[in-house]
Amino acid sequence: MYGPTTASSVTVSVSGAGCPKLQGVKATIFNKTWTAKVPGAKGGDCMIVATDDKGNSANISHVTYGDVWYCGGKSGSRPQAIH
């Protein structure tokens, strides 16, 4: 996760059913951008909250962890059948 900040510290917490219970993961701040690695487990309906030392916070709700598959190609493209 990442985001812009003017604060000197940011912490990230994760909560929710089926989610890893993480409190106070300290983010790294470089060039006015914070980054944090938030490990997850497959599934869940998680809420992730980032809070800075100035009292500002942002949250993302209904986060689900798992595999992401990407598919590409033109609409209607199919491999040709060879007899």
mmCIF file of the C-alpha atoms, coordinates in Angstrom:
data_MODEL
# 
_entry.id   MODEL 
# 
loop_
_atom_site.group_PDB 
_atom_site.id 
_atom_site.type_symbol 
_atom_site.label_atom_id 
_atom_site.label_alt_id 
_atom_site.label_comp_id 
_atom_site.label_asym_id 
_atom_site.label_entity_id 
_atom_site.label_seq_id 
_atom_site.pdbx_PDB_ins_code 
_atom_site.Cartn_x 
_atom_site.Cartn_y 
_atom_site.Cartn_z 
_atom_site.occupancy 
_atom_site.B_iso_or_equiv 
_atom_site.pdbx_formal_charge 
_atom_site.auth_seq_id 
_atom_site.auth_comp_id 
_atom_site.auth_asym_id 
_atom_site.auth_atom_id 
_atom_site.pdbx_PDB_model_num 
ATOM 1  C CA . MET A 1 1  ? 0.000   0.000   0.000   1.00 0.00 ? 1  MET A CA 1 
ATOM 2  C CA . TYR A 1 2  ? 1.120   3.579   -0.495  1.00 0.00 ? 2  TYR A CA 1 
ATOM 3  C CA . GLY A 1 3  ? -0.078  7.160   -0.436  1.00 0.00 ? 3  GLY A CA 1 
ATOM 4  C CA . PRO A 1 4  ? 1.013   10.782  -0.251  1.00 0.00 ? 4  PRO A CA 1 
ATOM 5  C CA . THR A 1 5  ? 1.772   12.383  3.114   1.00 0.00 ? 5  THR A CA 1 
ATOM 6  C CA . THR A 1 6  ? 3.303   15.426  4.752   1.00 0.00 ? 6  THR A CA 1 
ATOM 7  C CA . ALA A 1 7  ? 3.483   13.627  8.122   1.00 0.00 ? 7  ALA A CA 1 
ATOM 8  C CA . SER A 1 8  ? 6.613   12.182  9.689   1.00 0.00 ? 8  SER A CA 1 
ATOM 9  C CA . SER A 1 9  ? 5.047   8.770   10.471  1.00 0.00 ? 9  SER A CA 1 
ATOM 10 C CA . VAL A 1 10 ? 2.179   6.596   9.206   1.00 0.00 ? 10 VAL A CA 1 
ATOM 11 C CA . THR A 1 11 ? 0.840   3.360   10.691  1.00 0.00 ? 11 THR A CA 1 
ATOM 12 C CA . VAL A 1 12 ? -1.421  0.816   9.006   1.00 0.00 ? 12 VAL A CA 1 
ATOM 13 C CA . SER A 1 13 ? -3.924  -1.535  10.672  1.00 0.00 ? 13 SER A CA 1 
ATOM 14 C CA . VAL A 1 14 ? -6.029  -4.396  9.250   1.00 0.00 ? 14 VAL A CA 1 
ATOM 15 C CA . SER A 1 15 ? -9.209  -5.785  10.790  1.00 0.00 ? 15 SER A CA 1 
ATOM 16 C CA . GLY A 1 16 ? -12.255 -7.838  9.830   1.00 0.00 ? 16 GLY A CA 1 
ATOM 17 C CA . ALA A 1 17 ? -13.566 -11.401 9.756   1.00 0.00 ? 17 ALA A CA 1 
ATOM 18 C CA . GLY A 1 18 ? -11.124 -13.794 8.110   1.00 0.00 ? 18 GLY A CA 1 
ATOM 19 C CA . CYS A 1 19 ? -8.400  -11.132 7.920   1.00 0.00 ? 19 CYS A CA 1 
ATOM 20 C CA . PRO A 1 20 ? -4.970  -10.982 9.504   1.00 0.00 ? 20 PRO A CA 1 
ATOM 21 C CA . LYS A 1 21 ? -5.159  -8.946  12.697  1.00 0.00 ? 21 LYS A CA 1 
ATOM 22 C CA . LEU A 1 22 ? -2.448  -6.339  12.217  1.00 0.00 ? 22 LEU A CA 1 
ATOM 23 C CA . GLN A 1 23 ? -2.165  -3.244  14.361  1.00 0.00 ? 23 GLN A CA 1 
ATOM 24 C CA . GLY A 1 24 ? 0.377   -0.489  13.946  1.00 0.00 ? 24 GLY A CA 1 
ATOM 25 C CA . VAL A 1 25 ? 2.408   -1.642  10.930  1.00 0.00 ? 25 VAL A CA 1 
ATOM 26 C CA . LYS A 1 26 ? 4.888   1.216   10.532  1.00 0.00 ? 26 LYS A CA 1 
ATOM 27 C CA . ALA A 1 27 ? 5.120   2.630   7.023   1.00 0.00 ? 27 ALA A CA 1 
ATOM 28 C CA . THR A 1 28 ? 8.308   3.813   5.349   1.00 0.00 ? 28 THR A CA 1 
ATOM 29 C CA . ILE A 1 29 ? 8.233   7.436   4.189   1.00 0.00 ? 29 ILE A CA 1 
ATOM 30 C CA . PHE A 1 30 ? 10.327  8.634   1.259   1.00 0.00 ? 30 PHE A CA 1 
ATOM 31 C CA . ASN A 1 31 ? 9.856   11.746  -0.872  1.00 0.00 ? 31 ASN A CA 1 
ATOM 32 C CA . LYS A 1 32 ? 6.457   12.580  0.731   1.00 0.00 ? 32 LYS A CA 1 
ATOM 33 C CA . THR A 1 33 ? 5.071   9.112   -0.058  1.00 0.00 ? 33 THR A CA 1 
ATOM 34 C CA . TRP A 1 34 ? 4.430   6.386   2.524   1.00 0.00 ? 34 TRP A CA 1 
ATOM 35 C CA . THR A 1 35 ? 4.624   2.680   1.701   1.00 0.00 ? 35 THR A CA 1 
ATOM 36 C CA . ALA A 1 36 ? 3.723   -0.328  3.829   1.00 0.00 ? 36 ALA A CA 1 
ATOM 37 C CA . LYS A 1 37 ? 3.664   -4.059  3.190   1.00 0.00 ? 37 LYS A CA 1 
ATOM 38 C CA . VAL A 1 38 ? 0.462   -5.508  4.601   1.00 0.00 ? 38 VAL A CA 1 
ATOM 39 C CA . PRO A 1 39 ? 0.443   -9.307  4.465   1.00 0.00 ? 39 PRO A CA 1 
ATOM 40 C CA . GLY A 1 40 ? -2.891  -10.983 3.928   1.00 0.00 ? 40 GLY A CA 1 
ATOM 41 C CA . ALA A 1 41 ? -4.534  -14.345 3.843   1.00 0.00 ? 41 ALA A CA 1 
ATOM 42 C CA . LYS A 1 42 ? -6.806  -15.635 1.089   1.00 0.00 ? 42 LYS A CA 1 
ATOM 43 C CA . GLY A 1 43 ? -10.387 -14.430 1.571   1.00 0.00 ? 43 GLY A CA 1 
ATOM 44 C CA . GLY A 1 44 ? -11.884 -12.099 4.132   1.00 0.00 ? 44 GLY A CA 1 
ATOM 45 C CA . ASP A 1 45 ? -13.850 -8.884  4.201   1.00 0.00 ? 45 ASP A CA 1 
ATOM 46 C CA . CYS A 1 46 ? -11.123 -6.625  5.539   1.00 0.00 ? 46 CYS A CA 1 
ATOM 47 C CA . MET A 1 47 ? -10.812 -2.976  6.457   1.00 0.00 ? 47 MET A CA 1 
ATOM 48 C CA . ILE A 1 48 ? -7.407  -1.341  6.089   1.00 0.00 ? 48 ILE A CA 1 
ATOM 49 C CA . VAL A 1 49 ? -6.792  1.953   7.912   1.00 0.00 ? 49 VAL A CA 1 
ATOM 50 C CA . ALA A 1 50 ? -3.745  4.217   7.504   1.00 0.00 ? 50 ALA A CA 1 
ATOM 51 C CA . THR A 1 51 ? -3.241  6.877   10.197  1.00 0.00 ? 51 THR A CA 1 
ATOM 52 C CA . ASP A 1 52 ? -0.547  9.550   10.367  1.00 0.00 ? 52 ASP A CA 1 
ATOM 53 C CA . ASP A 1 53 ? 0.972   11.349  13.341  1.00 0.00 ? 53 ASP A CA 1 
ATOM 54 C CA . LYS A 1 54 ? -1.118  14.450  12.576  1.00 0.00 ? 54 LYS A CA 1 
ATOM 55 C CA . GLY A 1 55 ? -4.372  12.571  13.267  1.00 0.00 ? 55 GLY A CA 1 
ATOM 56 C CA . ASN A 1 56 ? -5.379  12.145  9.613   1.00 0.00 ? 56 ASN A CA 1 
ATOM 57 C CA . SER A 1 57 ? -6.644  8.750   8.501   1.00 0.00 ? 57 SER A CA 1 
ATOM 58 C CA . ALA A 1 58 ? -7.854  7.004   5.374   1.00 0.00 ? 58 ALA A CA 1 
ATOM 59 C CA . ASN A 1 59 ? -9.514  3.617   5.083   1.00 0.00 ? 59 ASN A CA 1 
ATOM 60 C CA . ILE A 1 60 ? -10.380 1.044   2.476   1.00 0.00 ? 60 ILE A CA 1 
ATOM 61 C CA . SER A 1 61 ? -13.218 -1.314  3.289   1.00 0.00 ? 61 SER A CA 1 
ATOM 62 C CA . HIS A 1 62 ? -14.410 -4.622  1.830   1.00 0.00 ? 62 HIS A CA 1 
ATOM 63 C CA . VAL A 1 63 ? -10.899 -5.687  0.799   1.00 0.00 ? 63 VAL A CA 1 
ATOM 64 C CA . THR A 1 64 ? -10.517 -9.333  -0.211  1.00 0.00 ? 64 THR A CA 1 
ATOM 65 C CA . TYR A 1 65 ? -7.137  -11.029 -0.523  1.00 0.00 ? 65 TYR A CA 1 
ATOM 66 C CA . GLY A 1 66 ? -6.424  -13.728 -3.081  1.00 0.00 ? 66 GLY A CA 1 
ATOM 67 C CA . ASP A 1 67 ? -5.202  -14.507 -6.573  1.00 0.00 ? 67 ASP A CA 1 
ATOM 68 C CA . VAL A 1 68 ? -5.774  -12.062 -9.422  1.00 0.00 ? 68 VAL A CA 1 
ATOM 69 C CA . TRP A 1 69 ? -5.927  -13.370 -12.967 1.00 0.00 ? 69 TRP A CA 1 
ATOM 70 C CA . TYR A 1 70 ? -5.544  -11.187 -16.035 1.00 0.00 ? 70 TYR A CA 1 
ATOM 71 C CA . CYS A 1 71 ? -6.694  -12.220 -19.502 1.00 0.00 ? 71 CYS A CA 1 
ATOM 72 C CA . GLY A 1 72 ? -5.953  -10.455 -22.739 1.00 0.00 ? 72 GLY A CA 1 
ATOM 73 C CA . GLY A 1 73 ? -6.978  -10.571 -26.364 1.00 0.00 ? 73 GLY A CA 1 
ATOM 74 C CA . LYS A 1 74 ? -9.394  -8.980  -28.768 1.00 0.00 ? 74 LYS A CA 1 
ATOM 75 C CA . SER A 1 75 ? -13.098 -9.418  -28.302 1.00 0.00 ? 75 SER A CA 1 
ATOM 76 C CA . GLY A 1 76 ? -14.211 -12.394 -30.360 1.00 0.00 ? 76 GLY A CA 1 
ATOM 77 C CA . SER A 1 77 ? -10.710 -13.759 -30.933 1.00 0.00 ? 77 SER A CA 1 
ATOM 78 C CA . ARG A 1 78 ? -10.494 -17.534 -30.753 1.00 0.00 ? 78 ARG A CA 1 
ATOM 79 C CA . PRO A 1 79 ? -7.887  -20.098 -31.629 1.00 0.00 ? 79 PRO A CA 1 
ATOM 80 C CA . GLN A 1 80 ? -8.582  -21.778 -34.969 1.00 0.00 ? 80 GLN A CA 1 
ATOM 81 C CA . ALA A 1 81 ? -9.724  -25.377 -34.869 1.00 0.00 ? 81 ALA A CA 1 
ATOM 82 C CA . ILE A 1 82 ? -7.421  -27.721 -36.733 1.00 0.00 ? 82 ILE A CA 1 
ATOM 83 C CA . HIS A 1 83 ? -8.940  -30.942 -38.083 1.00 0.00 ? 83 HIS A CA 1 
# 
